[in-house]
Amino acid sequence: MKVLWITYDVFDYLKSSIKGKPSIGRPWVQPLFENLIKSEGITLATLTPVLDGYYQKIILNSSTHFIIPRDNNYLKISNEMVKGFLSVINYFKPDIIHIHGTEINYGLLRKYVDLSIPIICSIQGIIPPCSFFLKQSVSNINYKRYRSIKNILGKGGIDGAIRYWKKYTPIEKEIFQKNQYFIGRTVWDKAYLNAYNPNATYYHGEELLRPSFYSTKWDINTCERHRIFISSSAYSLKGFHVLLKAAGILKMKYPNLKIVSPLSSLKQNRSKLIDLLISEDYSNYLKQEIKKQGLENNLELKHNLSEVDMAQEYKRAHIFVMPSFLENSPNSLGEAMLVGTPSVVTPVGGILSIIQSEVSSIVFPADDHIVMAYQIDRLFSDDDLAIGISINAKIVASKRHNITNTVSQYKDIYESVIESHIRNNKQQ
């Protein structure tokens, strides 16, 4: 069985071999590839468009990776890109194509690829509801007063994201409508697929995590007390501002409180002039909120954290928090649960398919910093509760992200899609 993956980001170990400007991200894709390719009966290759890239065929570690040039237009696929995709597909001759993500326009390839070749799309984020909840996340913030000159001129910022997501919404809906086969993980993504294409076929496929998270274990006796780790906080949908308000309450009881975040976009030492000219509105707002809550000495920003660094941050933290307004199946929560770090999360989107309240995580309503502070305090002050949540979370995550089971799951999905597609074509 020959399977061609189409990905947006290149794998870490390929970056040095690729010409152009390759992007790196979505760290859950590479571990699945590395384990699936070891399986018998499957030949796996990747195809990744790269900005300012060239046509390349790279054979590394007994795996094949194709690179084609891509343009910078996320709203449509140019004719040149279509030619690039088809040239690789015609060369590799896959039995099935797996496109990772519907929030990227590669799912439109169904209009151009020979109908005899089945295409299956993994659902990661879904733009329309994200756009709605992005607006909700700043409904109580007068973010326009924090806009830089760049934002006012229409570049970046919260309004820029809303405009882009609004433009992309019909494209993603077309991807859902044009394709037949999808992979998801939660009730939330299954519900949205059913709304956009009730005739689509949905397969449940889990994700694998990077090796360091399988080998790292949280311990109440070695963690740093009152240390909170939040892994994603660059834009308002992630709810970092809610955590800051909760921290203002917690600091009165825990003056040694520490909030750790890989928030590279927040440069605290930037001058006010630079912030006025080019900083993002949300970053400017966060600076104001940090000062308002008196958290200047309670915040620790981390930059360019490696896989090992991230695992150690989960281990070192007293708790992990996720105050998001919307998520599907966040890998950061999976990482925290696999390490065993007790978590405080919002029960939004697909998170309810991942955790059980008061068993494997502690929850609070989105945008409610008072309840968030209360729930964090419960874990800070009750070691038995924290240990119980940790143990249960690790059990659940170890089953969900089991390598052997997930590899078998994807092989079964591919075989089922191929058989179903052949059968349906014969009936037409």
C-alpha positions in Angstrom: 0.0 0.0 0.0 1.5 3.3 -1.1 0.5 6.4 0.9 1.4 9.9 0.0 1.1 12.5 2.8 0.6 16.1 2.0 1.8 18.4 4.8 2.2 22.1 5.3 5.3 21.9 7.5 8.5 20.0 6.9 9.9 17.7 9.5 12.6 19.0 11.8 15.3 16.8 10.4 14.6 17.9 6.8 14.9 21.6 7.3 18.7 21.8 6.6 18.3 19.9 3.3 15.5 22.1 1.8 15.9 25.2 -0.3 13.6 28.1 0.2 11.8 29.1 3.4 10.3 25.9 4.9 7.9 26.2 7.8 8.1 23.9 10.9 5.2 23.2 13.2 2.4 20.7 13.9 4.8 18.4 15.9 2.3 15.6 16.1 2.7 14.8 12.4 6.3 13.7 12.4 6.1 11.0 15.2 3.2 9.3 13.4 5.2 9.3 10.2 8.3 7.9 11.9 6.4 5.0 13.5 4.0 4.3 10.6 6.9 4.0 8.1 8.3 1.1 10.2 5.2 -0.9 9.7 5.1 -3.8 7.2 3.0 -3.5 4.1 3.1 0.3 3.7 5.2 2.6 1.6 5.0 6.1 2.9 6.2 9.4 1.4 5.6 13.1 2.1 4.9 16.0 -0.2 5.4 19.5 1.2 5.1 22.8 -0.7 7.7 25.3 0.4 7.7 29.1 0.0 10.4 30.1 -2.5 11.3 26.4 -2.7 12.4 24.2 -5.6 11.5 20.8 -6.8 13.4 18.4 -4.6 13.3 14.7 -3.9 15.1 13.9 -0.6 15.7 10.3 0.5 16.6 10.3 4.2 16.4 7.5 6.8 14.9 5.2 4.1 12.0 7.6 3.6 11.2 9.8 0.6 10.2 13.4 0.8 9.1 15.5 -2.1 9.3 19.3 -2.1 7.5 21.6 -4.5 7.4 25.5 -4.7 4.4 27.2 -3.1 3.0 30.7 -3.4 2.0 32.9 -0.6 -1.7 32.8 -1.4 -3.7 30.8 1.2 -7.0 31.5 -0.4 -6.5 29.5 -3.6 -4.1 27.1 -5.2 -2.3 28.5 -8.2 -2.1 26.5 -11.5 1.6 26.2 -10.9 1.1 24.6 -7.5 -1.5 22.2 -9.0 1.0 21.2 -11.6 3.6 20.6 -8.8 1.2 18.4 -6.8 0.1 16.4 -9.8 3.7 15.9 -11.0 4.6 14.2 -7.7 1.3 12.2 -7.5 1.8 10.9 -11.1 5.4 10.0 -10.3 4.7 8.3 -6.9 1.4 6.7 -7.9 -0.1 6.5 -4.4 -3.0 4.1 -3.5 -4.2 6.9 -1.2 -3.4 10.5 -0.4 -3.6 11.8 3.1 -3.8 15.6 3.5 -3.0 16.9 7.0 -5.4 19.8 7.9 -8.5 21.3 6.4 -7.5 24.8 7.6 -5.0 24.8 4.7 -6.2 24.9 1.1 -4.5 21.7 0.0 -7.8 19.9 0.5 -9.0 21.6 -2.7 -6.8 19.1 -4.6 -9.8 16.8 -4.8 -11.0 18.9 -7.8 -7.7 18.2 -9.7 -6.6 14.6 -8.7 -7.8 11.6 -10.6 -11.0 10.5 -9.0 -9.8 6.9 -8.9 -7.3 7.9 -6.1 -9.0 8.3 -2.7 -8.1 11.3 -0.6 -8.5 11.5 3.1 -8.2 14.7 5.1 -7.2 15.0 8.8 -9.2 17.6 10.7 -7.0 19.7 12.9 -8.5 23.2 13.6 -11.7 24.4 11.9 -11.7 28.0 10.9 -15.4 29.2 11.1 -15.9 28.4 14.8 -12.4 29.6 15.6 -13.2 33.0 13.9 -16.4 33.3 16.0 -14.6 32.5 19.3 -11.7 34.8 18.4 -14.2 37.6 18.5 -15.6 36.3 21.8 -12.2 36.1 23.4 -11.8 39.9 23.1 -15.4 40.9 23.6 -14.5 42.3 27.1 -11.3 44.0 25.9 -11.1 47.4 24.1 -8.3 46.0 22.0 -8.4 48.8 19.4 -6.8 51.2 21.9 -3.7 49.0 21.9 -3.3 48.8 18.1 0.1 49.8 16.7 0.5 51.9 13.5 1.0 48.6 11.7 -2.4 47.3 12.9 -4.1 50.6 12.1 -2.8 50.3 8.5 -4.5 46.9 8.2 -1.5 44.6 8.9 -1.7 41.8 11.5 -3.5 42.2 14.8 -6.8 40.8 15.9 -8.8 42.5 13.2 -6.3 41.1 10.6 -6.9 37.6 11.8 -10.6 38.0 11.8 -10.5 39.3 8.2 -8.3 36.5 7.0 -10.4 33.8 8.7 -13.6 35.3 7.3 -12.1 35.1 3.8 -10.9 31.5 4.3 -14.2 30.2 5.7 -15.8 29.4 2.4 -12.7 27.6 1.2 -12.6 25.3 4.2 -16.3 24.6 3.8 -15.6 23.7 0.2 -12.9 21.3 1.3 -15.4 19.6 3.6 -18.0 19.4 0.9 -15.7 18.3 -2.0 -14.0 15.5 0.0 -15.5 12.2 1.1 -13.1 10.8 3.8 -12.0 12.5 7.0 -10.0 11.6 10.1 -10.9 13.3 13.4 -10.6 12.6 17.2 -13.4 14.4 19.0 -17.2 14.8 19.1 -16.6 18.4 18.3 -14.9 17.9 14.9 -17.3 15.1 14.0 -20.2 17.4 14.7 -18.8 20.1 12.4 -18.1 17.6 9.6 -21.6 16.3 9.9 -22.9 19.9 9.6 -20.8 20.7 6.5 -21.1 17.4 4.8 -23.5 14.9 6.3 -22.6 12.3 3.6 -18.9 12.3 4.5 -17.2 9.2 6.0 -15.6 9.9 9.4 -12.7 7.8 10.9 -11.4 8.1 14.4 -7.6 8.5 14.4 -5.5 9.5 17.4 -2.2 11.4 17.3 1.2 10.5 18.5 3.4 12.7 20.5 7.2 13.3 20.5 9.4 10.8 22.3 10.4 13.0 25.2 6.8 13.2 26.5 6.6 9.4 26.8 9.7 9.2 28.9 9.2 12.2 31.2 7.1 11.9 34.4 5.8 14.6 36.7 6.3 14.1 40.5 4.6 16.2 43.2 7.8 15.9 45.3 10.2 17.3 42.6 8.0 19.9 40.9 8.4 23.6 41.6 5.6 24.7 43.8 3.2 27.3 42.5 4.7 27.2 39.0 2.2 27.4 36.2 3.0 26.4 32.6 1.0 27.5 29.7 2.3 26.3 26.3 0.5 28.5 23.9 -0.5 32.2 24.4 0.4 34.1 21.3 -3.2 35.2 20.4 -6.3 35.9 22.4 -8.2 32.7 21.5 -5.7 30.9 23.8 -6.9 33.0 26.8 -3.6 34.1 28.3 -5.2 37.3 29.4 -7.7 35.3 31.5 -4.7 33.6 33.3 -3.1 37.0 34.0 -6.3 38.1 35.8 -6.5 34.9 37.7 -2.9 35.3 38.7 -3.6 38.7 40.1 -5.9 36.9 42.6 -3.6 34.0 43.3 -0.6 36.2 44.0 -2.2 37.5 47.2 -2.0 34.0 48.6 1.0 32.8 46.7 3.5 35.6 46.3 6.1 33.2 44.8 3.7 32.4 41.9 5.5 31.8 38.6 3.8 31.8 35.2 5.9 30.3 32.5 5.1 30.7 28.8 6.9 30.4 25.4 5.4 33.7 24.4 7.9 34.8 21.9 5.7 37.6 20.5 5.7 39.4 23.8 8.9 41.4 24.1 8.8 43.0 27.5 11.9 45.2 27.0 10.7 46.8 23.8 10.4 50.6 23.9 7.0 52.3 23.8 7.9 53.8 20.4 8.5 50.3 18.9 5.3 49.0 20.5 3.4 52.0 19.0 4.9 51.3 15.5 5.0 47.6 15.0 3.8 45.5 18.0 0.6 43.5 17.8 -2.5 44.9 19.7 -2.8 41.8 21.8 0.8 41.9 22.9 0.4 45.6 23.9 -2.7 44.7 25.8 -0.9 41.9 27.6 1.9 44.2 28.7 -0.7 46.6 30.2 -2.4 43.7 32.0 0.9 42.3 33.4 1.6 45.8 34.8 -1.9 46.2 36.1 -1.8 42.9 38.0 1.7 43.5 39.3 3.1 40.4 37.7 6.3 41.8 36.2 8.4 39.5 38.5 6.1 36.5 38.3 6.3 36.0 34.6 9.0 33.9 32.9 9.1 33.9 29.1 10.8 31.1 27.3 11.9 31.3 23.7 12.6 28.5 21.1 11.8 25.6 23.5 13.0 22.3 22.1 11.1 19.1 22.5 13.2 18.1 25.5 12.8 21.6 27.0 9.1 21.4 26.7 8.9 18.1 28.4 11.0 19.4 31.3 8.7 22.4 31.6 5.8 20.1 32.1 7.8 18.1 34.7 8.9 21.2 36.5 5.5 22.9 36.7 3.1 22.5 39.6 0.2 22.6 37.1 -0.5 23.1 33.4 -3.3 25.5 32.4 -5.3 25.8 29.2 -7.7 28.8 29.3 -8.6 28.6 25.6 -11.9 29.8 24.3 -11.8 27.0 21.7 -9.7 23.9 21.0 -10.2 20.6 19.1 -7.7 18.1 20.3 -4.8 20.2 21.6 -1.5 18.3 21.7 -0.2 20.5 24.5 -3.0 19.0 26.8 -2.0 15.5 25.5 1.6 16.2 26.4 0.7 17.5 29.9 -1.5 14.4 30.5 1.1 12.0 29.2 3.8 13.5 31.5 1.2 13.6 34.3 1.2 17.3 35.0 -2.2 18.2 36.7 -4.2 20.5 34.4 -6.8 23.2 34.7 -8.7 23.7 31.4 -11.8 25.1 29.8 -14.3 22.4 28.7 -14.6 23.8 25.2 -14.7 22.2 21.7 -13.1 18.8 21.6 -11.5 19.0 25.1 -14.6 17.2 26.6 -13.6 14.2 24.4 -10.1 14.2 26.1 -10.6 14.8 29.8 -13.1 14.0 32.5 -13.8 16.8 34.9 -12.5 16.1 38.5 -11.0 12.8 37.3 -8.2 13.6 34.8 -8.4 17.4 34.8 -10.0 20.3 36.6 -12.2 22.7 34.6 -13.5 26.2 34.7 -15.8 28.3 32.4 -14.0 30.1 29.6 -13.2 33.7 30.4 -14.0 33.2 34.1 -10.8 34.2 35.8 -12.3 34.0 39.3 -13.3 30.3 39.0 -10.0 29.7 37.2 -8.1 31.1 40.2 -10.2 29.0 42.6 -9.5 25.8 40.7 -5.8 26.5 40.5 -5.8 27.1 44.2 -7.4 23.7 44.8 -4.5 22.0 43.1 -1.9 24.2 44.8 -3.3 23.4 48.2 -4.3 19.8 47.9 -1.5 17.4 47.1 -3.8 14.3 47.1 -6.1 16.0 44.5 -3.1 16.9 42.3 -1.6 13.4 42.5 -5.0 11.8 41.7 -5.5 14.0 38.7 -1.9 13.3 37.6 -2.3 9.5 37.8 -5.6 9.4 36.0 -4.4 11.8 33.3 -1.4 9.7 32.6 -3.5 6.5 32.3 -5.9 8.1 29.8 -3.1 9.7 27.7 -1.0 6.5 27.7 -4.0 4.7 26.1 -4.9 7.5 23.7 -1.4 8.0 22.4 -0.3 4.4 22.4 2.1 4.0 19.5 1.3 0.4 18.5 -2.5 0.9 18.6 -2.3 4.2 16.7 -0.1 2.8 13.9 -2.6 -0.1 13.5 -5.4 2.4 13.6 -4.1 4.4 10.6 -3.2 1.3 8.6 -6.8 0.1 9.1 -8.2 3.5 8.1 -6.1 3.6 4.8 -7.2 0.0 3.9 -10.8 0.7 4.7 -10.8 3.9 2.6 -9.2 2.2 -0.4 -11.6 -0.7 -0.3 -14.6 1.6 0.1 -13.5 3.9 -2.7 -13.0 0.9 -5.1 -16.4 -0.5 -4.2 -18.1 2.9 -4.6 -16.4 3.5 -8.0 -17.6 0.1 -9.3 -21.2 0.9 -8.3 -21.2 4.2 -10.2 
